[in-house]
Amino acid sequence: MTTTELQLSRNGQKVVTGDITFTASDKVAYIVVNADATFANITDQSDNDVLTESALSGITLSVGMIISAKNGGMLKRVNVSAGSVLAIFG
């Protein structure tokens, strides 16, 4: 998959406003903040804590910010405390 295909959400997207767990076959490449958001939890498919790895714990992320796992990993759990995000399928 090319960068352009990922940017265009060619494989779809899903709005997340609460807690959701994606399977490996869902292939959530990244999330885009749709409304200013805070998070209780974001993990990758290996259960690594993306918030801690990215120093994003306890802060409000602004509209348009993109969050992804390290090393091209796919996201597994996204728990939005406030706001909303789009999960982009890769």
N, C-alpha and C positions, 0 to 999 in steps of 0.2 A: 504494500500500500504506500502510495506516495504522500508527501506532506500536503499537497493540494487536496487529495482525497480526504485526508483527515480533517483539514480545515473546513471542507464543505459538508462534513457529516454524512458522507456518502452512504455509510452503513446505518444511519439513523441516530437518534438521540432519545433521551428520556428525561423528563423533568423530575427532579428529586427535591422534596420539601421536608422530608423526615429521614427515617432510617431505612436503608435498603442494602441488601447483600446481592451482589452479582456473581454469577458462576464464571468459571474460566472461559466457557464457550460464548458468553456475552461479549467478551473482549472490550471492556471499557478502557479506552486509551487515555482519556483525560476528562476532567470536568471543567466547565466554564461557569463562572459566577453570573447568574441571571438577575439576582437582586442581592444587595449587600448581605453577606452570609458569615455566620460563625458555625463551627463544627465541633461535635463531640468526639468524632472518630472518622478517620479515613485510613484504610489499609489497602495494601496491594495483595495480589493473589498468593504471596508467600507469607501473609500476615504481618508484614513490616508496617510500622506506624509512620505513615506518610507525613502526618502533622509534625511529629517530632523530628523526622529526618529533614524536613524543609523549614524548620523553625517557624511554623505557622500556628502553633498551639495558643489559644486564648486571644487571638486577634480577629478583627472583622476584616474580611476580604471584600474588596470593592467590585462592582459590576465590571465584567470583562476579563477579570483575572483568570488565568488558566492554571490548573493544578494537575500534575501527573506524577506517576511513580518514577523512581530512579531506574536507570539502565533499560529503558523501554518496557518496563513491566506494566501489566494491566491492573486496574483497580478492582478491588473486591467489595469492600464495604464503604459506604458513604453515609454518614450520620449528620444531617444538617440540623443544627440547633435553632437557627433563625435564618430567614431568607430562602433563596432557592438557587439551584444549579441545574445545568444541563449536563447529563452524562453522555459523552460522545463515544459511540461504538466504533471500534477500529477494524 
